């Protein structure tokens, strides 16, 4: 039987690689240089699915997904939340007092400020966390260390000198899982998410009226982000995650109102929620959250 493949953006041992292994045990992971290349691997049949980071609880949204995913023709068929647990990786036998420089991705570097301060270490930004681990393994110098995943330590033969060196314990990345074919769960399936992207009509109150349709129909919105599009500041596109199935009565009515006030709207995926959403506190304080930032605009094009 042919082993199924899931593509990701990054180097072997990256957190996206770890997310693939956790979400799809037994699948072969395919590292890609970019999100576009990971999506192309699925589109061309070199992989069955792609693991695409979309937001992080500390760093916020991941750029480019809002434009790359709709253009790819792929469908969101699931989501995965990956806890980011940074490890200090060194050449085996290295002692803490020998370490002088830390190599990792710039975003990860911002998440280990206490480590850098307490040990007076020099930060050296690298392309990604796993790539930094690969470099440290190649150099074999005790003064050079990397901050990356435990998986990276295993793959590159490094020793974990310290675990959980991140400043915030709730650092979590959310991923969309994308496929060539949609996999919409049946109507009335509990705990379903719907992701869509839309542009509102250029009329007063259009966005207010779109969002009001979700409020009046009791639909919970978990994500709304805005993106500038085109060559004008007047053109804005919105990416939205909402709870519910489009064929359910409440979400169906909300989408009908959205259709009236938008120039275009595309459903990118209808999929079951990750169990992670139900393993946090009632207030959801451990859940990654994102808010509208700089984000244009009516029938819904069913993409699934």
N, C-alpha and C positions, 0 to 999 in steps of 0.2 A: 504493500500500500504506500502511495506517495505521501511523503510528509508535507503537511500544509505549512505555508510560509506567511509570516506577518512582517511588513516593512516598517521601519522607523527612521527618523532623522537623527543622525549622530553616529558615534563610534561604538564598536562593541564594548559593553560594560557601562554605557550611559544609562541614565535613569529611565529613558524611553525604552531601552533594551530590557531593563529590569521589569518595566511595566508590561511589555509584551510577554515575557516569561511568566509573570504572575497571572495575567489575564487569559493567556492561551498556552497552558502547560502542554509540553510535547511538540509544539510548533517550532519550526526553525525560524530564527529571527534574521532579517535582512537589513543590514545597515545601509543608510543612504546619506548623501551629502546635504540634502535639502528636503524640505517638506514637499516641494514640487516633484523631486525625484522619487520620493516614497509613494506619492499618489500615482505617478507614472508607472511604477512597478506593478501596482494593482491594476491600473487601466490596461496595461500591456499583458497581463496574465502571469507575470513573474512572481506575484504574491497574491494571496487570497484577500488579505486585509492590510490596512495601514493603521498604525497607532500614532495619532496626531495630537500633540500637546496643544491645549486651547486656553488654559488659564492656570495661574498659580496663586495660592493664598497670600503670598508675600509680594511677588513681582507683578501681579495683575494679569492682564490678558497677554496672549502670545500673538505677535504681529503676523499678518499675511494670511492667516487661516480664513478670514472672512472673504477674501478675494480668491484664494487658491481653491478652496473646497467647492464653492458653487461652479467655478469654471472647469473643475476636474470631471464632472459628471458622476462622481462617486456619491454614495449614500451613507449616512451615519446609521450604523446598525447597533451601536452600543457605546457605553462610556466606561471609563476606568479611573479610579483615584489612586494615585501612587504617593505614599508617604516618602518624603525626601529626607533620608538619614545620611548626613555627610560623615565620612570617615577620613581621618588623617592617615595617608598611606605613605610608607617609606620603604627603602631598600631593606631587606631582612637584616636584623641585627643593629639597626640604627637606634640611638638613644635620643630622647627629646632634646637634650642640650646640644646635640649636633645639628639640628635642623636650623637653617637660616632663611630659606625662601619657600613660599607656598605657591604652587601652580594650580590654577583651576579656572573655570569659566567666570567672567565678570559678575554674573548674577549670583553665583555661589559665593564669590568673594565678598559680596555685600552681606552675606548671611553668616559670616564667620568673623565678624569684627572683634568679638571678645577674645577669640583664639589669637588673632593677629596682635592685639594689644597686650595680652597677658604674657606672651612669649617674645614680643618685640620682633615679629617675623616680617619679612619683606614680601608684599604681594606681587605676583607675576601673572597677569591675565593670560589665559590660553583659549583656544578655539572652543573646547568643551571639557567637561570634567574627566571623561574617560580618556580623551586625548592627552590630558595632562598626566594621568596615571601612566599611559604608554610612554611618554617622554621620560618620566622619572625612572621607570624600569629600564629604559634604554641607556640613560646616563649612568646609573649605578653609583650615584654620589649621595652620601648620607646628609649633606647639607641641603639637598633638594627634596621637597615633599609635595604630594598632591592631595587635594581634597576631592574625593569622588565616592562612588558607591562601594559597598562590600563586594559586589559582583566584579567591579573593575579590579579590585585587589586580587580576586581569585583568577581572573583572566590574564593578568599581567605579572603574576608572581610577586606581588608586594605584600608587605606586612601591615596590618592595621595597628597603628600606634595608639590612636584614640578613636572612640566611636561617638557618634552624635555630637559633633563639634559645632553644629548649627546653633545660632543664637535663639531661634524660636522653635519650640517643640511641635508647633502645628503646621509646619511647612509641608504643603501638599500640592501636587500638580494634578489637574484634571485633564483627561484625554478623551477625544472622540475616536471611536473605532469605525473606520470607513471601509466599504466594500463596493464591488461593481454592481451587485444586485441588492435591492432593498430587502429588508427582513422585518416588515411591520408586524408587531404582535397583534393578536385578535382583539376586537373591540371588547371593552369591559375588563381587559387585563389590568390588574392593580399595578400601581407605581410605574406609570409610563411617562416618558419625556417626549416632547416634540420640539425640534429645533427648526427655525425658519429665518429667512433673511428677507427684508422688504425695504422699499423706498416709498415715502409718503408723497401724496400730491402736494403741490405748492399752493396750498390754501391755508388761511388762518385756522389754527386749532386742529390741524389734521392729526398730528401725533397725539395730542391730548385725547381726541376722539377714538383713535386706534386703541390706546391704552385703556380708555374707559370701558371699551367692550370686554376686556378681560376682567376688569374689576367688577362690573355689574353682573357678569356671569360666574363669578366666584372662581376664576382660574388663577392659580398661583404662578407668578412669573419669577423665575430664579436667576435669570440673567438678561440684561439689556445693555447693548453696547452700540455706540454710534461711530461711524467712519466717514470721513470726507471722501468723495468720489469725483472723478472727472477733473475739469480745470476750473471749476467755480466753487466758491465757498457756500453756494446755495444748494449744492448737491450732496445729500447725506443718505447713507445706507445704514440700516439697523439690523443687528443680529440678536435674536431672542431665543431663550430657552423657557418653555412653559411646561407645567405638569398637566398631563392628560393626553388623551387620544383624539385626533381630529374627527373621528367618527362618533365620539361621545357627544351627548347633547350640549353640554356647557361649552366645551372647547369649540365645537362646531359652530355655535352661535357667535362666539367671540371672533372666529376666523371669518365669518360672514361679514361682520362689521369691519374688520380689518380690510377685507377685499374692497369695500366701498370707498375707503379713504386712502388707498395706496395706488401707486402707478404700477408697481410690480411686486410680487411676493412669491417666494419659492420655499417649499418645505424641504429641508435638507435631510431630515430623518425623523422617524418615529421608532422609539426603542425603549426597552425596559431600563429602569433606573438601576444604578449600581447599588449593591447592598450597603456600601459606605454611607450613603445618604441616611440610612436608618440605624446606623451604629453610633451616632453622635448624640449629644445632649438635646433635649426638647427645644432649646433655644437655637440649636444649630451653630453654637459658638465655635465648633471645630471645623465647620464647613468652609471651603473656599468661597469667597464672595467677590463679586466684581460690580462696578458701578458705571453708569454712562459717562463717557468721556468725550473726546473729539469725534464725533462720528462723521438713497435719497428716495420710488416713492410710491386701475386696479383690479386685476383678477389674480387668483392664486394659481401658480403653475405647480401642479403636483409633481414633485421630484422623487417621490417614493410611491 
